[in-house]
Amino acid sequence: MSKSNKVGIIGLGYVGAPLAYLAAITGYTVIGIDNNEEAIENMNRKINAPNELHDKLDKVELIASNDYSLLRDTDIIIICVPTPTINNKPDTSILKNVISGISKFIKRGCLIIVESTVAPGMTREYVEQYLLKKEKLIINKDYYLAYCPERIDPGNKKFWVGNINRVCGASSDYALNKACEFYQSMIKARVIPMESIEEAELVKVWENSMRNVSIAQANLLAMMCDKYHFSVEQVLEGLNSKVEQFGLTLAYPGIGPGGHCIPEDIHYLINTSEKDIDINMNLLKEAVKINEEMPRYAYDKIKSIIQKSGEKVEKMKFLMLGISYKPNSADIRKSQALVLYNLIKNDNQKIDLYDPIAKYDIKDISSKKIFEKKISEADIIIVGCAHDIFLQLDYTHYKNVKYILDCWNKLDESKIEKAGIHYIGVGK
Ligand SMILES: NC(=O)c1ccc[n+]([C@@H]2O[C@H](COP(=O)([O-])OP(=O)(O)OC[C@H]3O[C@@H](n4cnc5c(N)ncnc54)[C@H](O)[C@@H]3O)[C@@H](O)[C@H]2O)c1
């Protein structure tokens, strides 16, 4: 793979932006395409590069634009746009728009790589079939096709796009070699060739669905521990002694997974498998159901504890801390904390919300000063997202607080209980 190759990357978000910088730093000439002005500006000003590359940005050739025609002479086009769901069904409209956008600008022999998460069969359905039908372009003759899913975990300090193993499937041996060589030239990790595009697609949706199911199991365990009056943490510690020796993976309970991957990707797998291969996907559907019910479960748990103590929930002031789907991230996509917040608000309870990290437009409390006032008036604090700033707070300092619901099981339970505040976790 020659470094003189020109690479086009479409979708400059959590997946596409780090990849664009990595490719540029490796020596490729990179053209980033996005339809969002902020994403384009961030890249043109080189302000959103991964930390690992900050000191290498001087000489890179990288431009971002919304003009698809710039892809005209690119040798590789990589698609990293969102593949969301609507009502638990895959929403492939963005993918379709992008394929239509690039279709007029595909250079002969170009390698098109899809990185967006899709289920088996979708890369061929949305790229190969479209290009044949609309542009009469023939795969492995006019262009080549590969699927190489991203596994990035934004905010992870150990793994970034430069050192995460990849799987890759392609339309021909030539395309597979070319795609594997391209990724291998950039990353210090393994690139595993798969037999087909569809196998690589299955690896990606399966790993995220597996995670969804493990989280559902952890949540089920938490519910059992609540009923038995066990501490889920103790049980998990016991389970960990098996993990230490046999290397199984444990998930932890909470109010359900959020983000653009774990809650969404499983629906790609469920829908496609039921439609294309008539397989019963009830196991996965149940996992989704358990996870989606967790905000309601947590809310009912706190209400029942308050009612048992003879107090009236309606008279209490709630304060939710943290709305992102994961700690120290601004991302609120599919945040279950947001679901919980809306549940409480729609139940006509008084609830304020504070999250100086999350990117959202319903900021109830915008300043630290108002936050201090609200927290000193709150009866119930809900840690919806365990940002470091909320783990470092001394909750015992706020005399009005009677209950703390820790949706992440991360706070110091004994310190809180010693101060006379009722600590409520998920499964403890
Ligand atoms: N976020 C993750 O941690 C992660 C990890 C692995 C895989 N993925 C998968 O990668 C894909 C991208 O996810 P993401 O998190 O980077 O999404 P994102 O929302 O962060 O970024 C997507 C980018 O695509 C742009 N875009 C949308 N429509 C466009 C169009 N028609 N033309 C050009 N640009 C367009 C958006 O403006 C945005 O900048 C998804 O399929 C996702 O499931 C995400």
The ligand as an SDF file (V2000), in Angstrom:
LIG
                    3D

 44 48  0  0  0  0  0  0  0  0999 V2000
  -18.8300    5.8420   19.0250 N   0  0  0  0  0  0  0  0  0  0  0  0
  -18.2310    4.6820   19.1910 C   0  0  0  0  0  0  0  0  0  0  0  0
  -17.6720    4.4350   20.2510 O   0  0  0  0  0  0  0  0  0  0  0  0
  -18.2000    3.6480   18.0880 C   0  0  0  0  0  0  0  0  0  0  0  0
  -17.3320    2.5630   18.2250 C   0  0  0  0  0  0  0  0  0  0  0  0
  -17.2780    1.6230   17.2160 C   0  0  0  0  0  0  0  0  0  0  0  0
  -18.1270    1.7390   16.1080 C   0  0  0  0  0  0  0  0  0  0  0  0
  -19.0010    2.7890   16.0090 N   0  0  0  0  0  0  0  0  0  0  0  0
  -19.8360    2.8590   14.8040 C   0  0  0  0  0  0  0  0  0  0  0  0
  -19.2510    3.7940   13.8990 O   0  0  0  0  0  0  0  0  0  0  0  0
  -20.2430    4.5320   13.2020 C   0  0  0  0  0  0  0  0  0  0  0  0
  -20.0440    6.0190   13.4500 C   0  0  0  0  0  0  0  0  0  0  0  0
  -20.2460    6.2880   14.8280 O   0  0  0  0  0  0  0  0  0  0  0  0
  -19.7180    7.6080   15.5390 P   0  0  0  0  0  0  0  0  0  0  0  0
  -19.8660    7.3660   16.9970 O   0  0  0  0  0  0  0  0  0  0  0  0
  -18.4270    8.0350   14.9810 O   0  0  0  0  0  0  0  0  0  0  0  0
  -20.8360    8.6480   15.0860 O   0  0  0  0  0  0  0  0  0  0  0  0
  -20.7400   10.2350   15.2990 P   0  0  0  0  0  0  0  0  0  0  0  0
  -22.1400   10.7120   15.3760 O   0  0  0  0  0  0  0  0  0  0  0  0
  -19.7850   10.5790   16.3690 O   0  0  0  0  0  0  0  0  0  0  0  0
  -20.0820   10.7370   13.9330 O   0  0  0  0  0  0  0  0  0  0  0  0
  -20.6840   10.5710   12.7070 C   0  0  0  0  0  0  0  0  0  0  0  0
  -20.3320   11.7500   11.8240 C   0  0  0  0  0  0  0  0  0  0  0  0
  -20.9870   11.5290   10.5690 O   0  0  0  0  0  0  0  0  0  0  0  0
  -21.4810   12.7680   10.1150 C   0  0  0  0  0  0  0  0  0  0  0  0
  -22.5500   12.5580    9.1350 N   0  0  0  0  0  0  0  0  0  0  0  0
  -23.8320   12.2150    9.3560 C   0  0  0  0  0  0  0  0  0  0  0  0
  -24.4930   12.1410    8.1930 N   0  0  0  0  0  0  0  0  0  0  0  0
  -23.5980   12.4350    7.2210 C   0  0  0  0  0  0  0  0  0  0  0  0
  -23.6720   12.5210    5.8110 C   0  0  0  0  0  0  0  0  0  0  0  0
  -24.8140   12.2700    5.1570 N   0  0  0  0  0  0  0  0  0  0  0  0
  -22.5530   12.8740    5.1130 N   0  0  0  0  0  0  0  0  0  0  0  0
  -21.4020   13.1280    5.7760 C   0  0  0  0  0  0  0  0  0  0  0  0
  -21.2710   13.0600    7.1160 N   0  0  0  0  0  0  0  0  0  0  0  0
  -22.3550   12.7120    7.8170 C   0  0  0  0  0  0  0  0  0  0  0  0
  -21.9420   13.4630   11.3720 C   0  0  0  0  0  0  0  0  0  0  0  0
  -22.0580   14.8680   11.1890 O   0  0  0  0  0  0  0  0  0  0  0  0
  -20.8390   13.0820   12.3550 C   0  0  0  0  0  0  0  0  0  0  0  0
  -19.8040   14.0230   12.3890 O   0  0  0  0  0  0  0  0  0  0  0  0
  -21.5730    3.9820   13.6930 C   0  0  0  0  0  0  0  0  0  0  0  0
  -22.0070    2.9690   12.8450 O   0  0  0  0  0  0  0  0  0  0  0  0
  -21.2300    3.3910   15.0450 C   0  0  0  0  0  0  0  0  0  0  0  0
  -22.1210    2.3590   15.4190 O   0  0  0  0  0  0  0  0  0  0  0  0
  -19.0350    3.7570   16.9640 C   0  0  0  0  0  0  0  0  0  0  0  0
  1  2  1  0
  2  3  2  0
  2  4  1  0
  4  5  1  0
  4 44  2  0
  5  6  2  0
  6  7  1  0
  7  8  2  0
  8  9  1  0
  8 44  1  0
  9 10  1  0
  9 42  1  0
 10 11  1  0
 11 12  1  0
 11 40  1  0
 12 13  1  0
 13 14  1  0
 14 15  2  0
 14 16  1  0
 14 17  1  0
 17 18  1  0
 18 19  2  0
 18 20  1  0
 18 21  1  0
 21 22  1  0
 22 23  1  0
 23 24  1  0
 23 38  1  0
 24 25  1  0
 25 26  1  0
 25 36  1  0
 26 27  1  0
 26 35  1  0
 27 28  2  0
 28 29  1  0
 29 30  1  0
 29 35  2  0
 30 31  1  0
 30 32  2  0
 32 33  1  0
 33 34  2  0
 34 35  1  0
 36 37  1  0
 36 38  1  0
 38 39  1  0
 40 41  1  0
 40 42  1  0
 42 43  1  0
M  CHG  2   8   1  16  -1
M  END
$$$$
